Amino acid sequence: MTATITSIAAASAAYVPPPAPVLVSTLPTGAGADVHVYRDTDGSLSSECTGCGEYAWTLRVTREFAQEHAGACRRRPRPLAA
């Protein structure tokens, strides 16, 4: 049996990260936070709330899913990291 050894530097040089998700909409919550809806590279949607921090990604995430969360979330926006 032979072993193949690849250095971390060589492996990371060949790695190309996938494109970033594209922001498709921002929905305000009742407490002043936002739910950001993204289209991912595979065509699915994901959402992230700036209030409670909920991140959602499933094949079932839709704009309506994000609107429902925006309507229900009562957390104020989290402070930005310094």
Secondary structure, DSSP 8 states (H G I E B T S, - for coil): -------HHHHHHH-------EEEEEEE-TTS-EEEEEE-TTS-EEEEETTT--EEESTT--HHHHHHHHHH----------
